[in-house]
Amino acid sequence: MAQPRIEIWFELETRCNLHCKFCYNFWKDGSAQAPSRLSTAETIEALRRLFDAVDCQQMAISGGEPLLREDLYEILAFVRSRSVPMVLTTNSTLLSPTKIVELVNLGVTTFQVPLHSLNREVHDYLCGLACWEQTLRNLISLRSMGQNVVPVFVATACNLQDFPGVMKVCSCLGLDEIIFNRFVPTGLGRIYENTIGVPDDSSLIRALLQANEIALGLNMWVHLGTPITVSGEIRSRLNRIVLASCPVGLGQSRWLIDANGNIRRCNQSSLSIGNLLTDGLRILLQELDKPRSTNSGADQIKPCKILSDGQLLQLGDNPVHAPRSE
Amino acid sequence: MNRRESEENLLRAVERMCESHSKGLSPATADTKLLDDWRRELPVQGATGRARALKCNYGPAEN
């Protein structure tokens, strides 16, 4: 029987060398402990069990900052040995030409690198560290070395207006696809939400309509990483914007694994269906075996609801909460 | 010019370009040309790799 096809977002490392004000890692608001970390051997064993049971179409290696993980290369080598294509989601500050070559040799096919503004001060403010120049430098190096690069823009109220310019500069760097993530205030983002601001739906839709025009002119595509609800009329006008759906919706085949081997549906939620080294894999297979219409996983986590003024009403297993001041 | 110097020149051109766009101005012609020439020599990004990268977000709205 054919194995179920899934995609994995692997939060391999909980530590990060930046302090992004929008970071969604759920433990960063102080409400929970960061997931503990499996040893190298345990991590590889967890992945072995997973790969033996499912057809993993691709794996995004994320964090935290995955390049901080000391045994990263051992883990990548194992994933590569199972022929699973890998995307490295990195803030890029720890990259070097030598490291890029090593990562590509270990099976990394694409680098996802954040660029949040044309303005050094805005980017560095959002990232909590002066890294704008290093980011541009690494984007140039990656492209000069012929690597696939997809820039990622997190849209907060304080940088939303910069998106058109970011698209234009990315185009000049030969990057014709870009990910646009609306800021969802969880984790550290929950602490800073009043400072950096959550764009409301109407601002986001205006930005997307403008981005669509720019994308048409530059032959680019904009991919939403987090869902934005648009009407049918607006949707028909966004022919260069690839919309996204909620990961806890019915029929999704994208799953998240954290550094402790816990299987989760959503980056923003701490709720796990189980651990790969205990009973999690069995539960995952049960979930994947259900017809889409009866997939009950979404019962456990409710998708976020964001009011038109940007206030987060509900996210995942978190109860309704009001924006918190810094 | 070695690769390091070349990339340094590109970086400064991109920085100036960012500043121009931030101010709503057109980038300097010399900077645009430098990047155009560089971009023309770049290998085309692999479509497969790109698609794989992007699918690893939350998935299409139609799901």
Interface residues (C-beta under 8 A of the other chain):
Chain A: E7 W9 Q57 Q58 M59 A60 P85 V87 T109 T110 Q112 L118 N119 R120 E133 L136 R137 I140 S141 R143 S144 G146 N148 V149 V150 D162 G165 K168 V169 C172 L173 G174 L175 D176 E177 I179 H223 L224 G225 T226 P227 V242 L243 A244 S245 C246 P247 G249 L250 G251 Q252 S253 R254
Chain B: R3 E7 L10 L11 V14 E15 M17 C18 E19 H21 S22 P27 T32 L35 D36 W38 R39 L42 P43 Q45 G46 T48 G49 R50 R52 A53 L54 K55 C56 N57 Y58 G59 P60 A61 E62 N63
